[in-house]
Amino acid sequence: MALAKRRYPIGAELIGPNETHFRIWAPKAQHVELVLEESATKNAKRTFHPLDPEKGGYFSGAANVGAGACYWFRVNRAEHFHPDPASRFQPDGPHGPSCVEDPTTFQWTDSHWPGVKLKGQIIYEMHVGTFTREGTWRAAAGKLAELARIGITLIEMMPIADFPGKFGWGYDGVDLFAPTHLYGTPDDLRAFVNRAHSLGLGVILDVVYNHFGPDGNYLGVYSNDYLIREKENDWGESINFDGPNSGPVREFFITNGRYWIEEFHFDGFRFDALHAIRDQSDEYIVGAVGGRHARQLARAQLFSSPRTTCKSRRWCGRAAKVVTIWTECGMTTFITVLLSP
């Protein structure tokens, strides 16, 4: 299946009514198989589908499944299966199967949302799991009117990449494309952002690009080049943004930033602990994610295909200007990037 039909270079994407294309970077592998499950139950029936090798350590292929399909990858015909590093949803958490998602079915109503500007923002930092008794995006969305009433203008959502266990602050996420199942479904997150915009509230996402959590991190199954074991930071091994084979690693994170903007309509990012991001590349990874690629995304979306999740060209065009805020706390530096009209 031609890569041109995809929106992103990695992960599972619907390319037809009941057809999904899978693509993964796995340079350690000689063989990669897609393992499809009829359900998420323990003894579900499985079928195996070999993926085609590509240049650069990628494997890809299509299967006749649609949204809601559960799947794993098997490397080199091993006994154990592992989730997709770019999984869009992990319904049973990081140790369970990945799930195919259809981002186009959600009905956005924020086509006239003007975006956010730097001047005068009053920011509320929100941990979704503790903001309401239910600890879900749906419940939190029901309380947004009160935040707007008291004068909040911008919500900073603490990290939501899926992580193991029943509670966490979000800073040890392992599935960077999968909104944590603990707070609801990906469409529940979209509904939260949509509701916020309807009330005049912007939403930015706190992202952790300085390390992966230790539990549920299966990147090493596919490649030894995601992390640099000789260079540790405060939380363990550093991410390989500038070493050998770092190109696909950078692609992973740049794609992640595009994904949150395009498919969830976030208004920007707060980048965690920059002192722990080691990158001697010509273009610093945070600039690549939050600057140049955000502008390219805005321009590209002005001429996007009808299938795009950005249903309004006006909404997509708002990201044409990038406003960066640097803040420091002790020895830790953070960046907040707003995608402004």
ChimeraX attribute file (.defattr): number of C-alpha atoms within 10 A of each C-alpha:
attribute: neighborCount
match mode: 1-to-1
recipient: residues
	/A:1	14
	/A:2	9
	/A:3	14
	/A:4	8
	/A:5	12
	/A:6	18
	/A:7	14
	/A:8	17
	/A:9	19
	/A:10	25
	/A:11	20
	/A:12	27
	/A:13	25
	/A:14	24
	/A:15	17
	/A:16	12
	/A:17	10
	/A:18	11
	/A:19	14
	/A:20	23
	/A:21	24
	/A:22	24
	/A:23	25
	/A:24	23
	/A:25	26
	/A:26	22
	/A:27	20
	/A:28	16
	/A:29	18
	/A:30	12
	/A:31	17
	/A:32	25
	/A:33	22
	/A:34	25
	/A:35	19
	/A:36	22
	/A:37	21
	/A:38	14
	/A:39	15
	/A:40	17
	/A:41	8
	/A:42	7
	/A:43	9
	/A:44	11
	/A:45	11
	/A:46	14
	/A:47	12
	/A:48	15
	/A:49	15
	/A:50	17
	/A:51	20
	/A:52	15
	/A:53	20
	/A:54	13
	/A:55	8
	/A:56	12
	/A:57	16
	/A:58	19
	/A:59	24
	/A:60	23
	/A:61	20
	/A:62	21
	/A:63	17
	/A:64	12
	/A:65	17
	/A:66	20
	/A:67	17
	/A:68	15
	/A:69	18
	/A:70	24
	/A:71	26
	/A:72	22
	/A:73	26
	/A:74	22
	/A:75	20
	/A:76	12
	/A:77	14
	/A:78	10
	/A:79	7
	/A:80	9
	/A:81	19
	/A:82	22
	/A:83	25
	/A:84	29
	/A:85	24
	/A:86	22
	/A:87	25
	/A:88	26
	/A:89	27
	/A:90	26
	/A:91	22
	/A:92	16
	/A:93	22
	/A:94	29
	/A:95	17
	/A:96	17
	/A:97	25
	/A:98	30
	/A:99	26
	/A:100	23
	/A:101	22
	/A:102	18
	/A:103	20
	/A:104	15
	/A:105	9
	/A:106	14
	/A:107	13
	/A:108	18
	/A:109	14
	/A:110	19
	/A:111	16
	/A:112	12
	/A:113	20
	/A:114	17
	/A:115	23
	/A:116	24
	/A:117	17
	/A:118	14
	/A:119	6
	/A:120	9
	/A:121	15
	/A:122	12
	/A:123	16
	/A:124	15
	/A:125	14
	/A:126	16
	/A:127	19
	/A:128	23
	/A:129	22
	/A:130	13
	/A:131	14
	/A:132	16
	/A:133	10
	/A:134	13
	/A:135	17
	/A:136	22
	/A:137	24
	/A:138	21
	/A:139	19
	/A:140	22
	/A:141	19
	/A:142	13
	/A:143	13
	/A:144	17
	/A:145	17
	/A:146	11
	/A:147	16
	/A:148	15
	/A:149	10
	/A:150	8
	/A:151	13
	/A:152	18
	/A:153	20
	/A:154	24
	/A:155	22
	/A:156	20
	/A:157	19
	/A:158	20
	/A:159	25
	/A:160	29
	/A:161	23
	/A:162	31
	/A:163	31
	/A:164	22
	/A:165	11
	/A:166	9
	/A:167	11
	/A:168	16
	/A:169	14
	/A:170	20
	/A:171	21
	/A:172	22
	/A:173	29
	/A:174	26
	/A:175	29
	/A:176	25
	/A:177	25
	/A:178	25
	/A:179	26
	/A:180	27
	/A:181	21
	/A:182	23
	/A:183	20
	/A:184	16
	/A:185	20
	/A:186	22
	/A:187	21
	/A:188	18
	/A:189	21
	/A:190	21
	/A:191	20
	/A:192	22
	/A:193	25
	/A:194	24
	/A:195	20
	/A:196	24
	/A:197	23
	/A:198	16
	/A:199	17
	/A:200	17
	/A:201	26
	/A:202	27
	/A:203	27
	/A:204	26
	/A:205	24
	/A:206	23
	/A:207	22
	/A:208	24
	/A:209	20
	/A:210	23
	/A:211	23
	/A:212	24
	/A:213	18
	/A:214	15
	/A:215	14
	/A:216	21
	/A:217	20
	/A:218	17
	/A:219	20
	/A:220	12
	/A:221	16
	/A:222	22
	/A:223	17
	/A:224	15
	/A:225	22
	/A:226	23
	/A:227	22
	/A:228	17
	/A:229	14
	/A:230	7
	/A:231	12
	/A:232	15
	/A:233	15
	/A:234	11
	/A:235	13
	/A:236	17
	/A:237	19
	/A:238	23
	/A:239	26
	/A:240	25
	/A:241	26
	/A:242	19
	/A:243	16
	/A:244	10
	/A:245	16
	/A:246	17
	/A:247	14
	/A:248	19
	/A:249	20
	/A:250	19
	/A:251	17
	/A:252	21
	/A:253	19
	/A:254	19
	/A:255	19
	/A:256	18
	/A:257	23
	/A:258	19
	/A:259	17
	/A:260	18
	/A:261	22
	/A:262	18
	/A:263	17
	/A:264	21
	/A:265	23
	/A:266	23
	/A:267	26
	/A:268	28
	/A:269	24
	/A:270	23
	/A:271	21
	/A:272	20
	/A:273	20
	/A:274	17
	/A:275	13
	/A:276	20
	/A:277	20
	/A:278	18
	/A:279	16
	/A:280	11
	/A:281	11
	/A:282	7
	/A:283	11
	/A:284	14
	/A:285	21
	/A:286	19
	/A:287	14
	/A:288	16
	/A:289	21
	/A:290	25
	/A:291	20
	/A:292	15
	/A:293	16
	/A:294	24
	/A:295	19
	/A:296	13
	/A:297	18
	/A:298	24
	/A:299	17
	/A:300	14
	/A:301	22
	/A:302	16
	/A:303	11
	/A:304	17
	/A:305	11
	/A:306	9
	/A:307	10
	/A:308	14
	/A:309	21
	/A:310	24
	/A:311	19
	/A:312	19
	/A:313	17
	/A:314	18
	/A:315	20
	/A:316	26
	/A:317	23
	/A:318	21
	/A:319	27
	/A:320	17
	/A:321	17
	/A:322	19
	/A:323	17
	/A:324	18
	/A:325	11
	/A:326	11
	/A:327	11
	/A:328	11
	/A:329	8
	/A:330	6
	/A:331	8
	/A:332	12
	/A:333	15
	/A:334	16
	/A:335	19
	/A:336	19
	/A:337	24
	/A:338	26
	/A:339	27
	/A:340	18
	/A:341	18
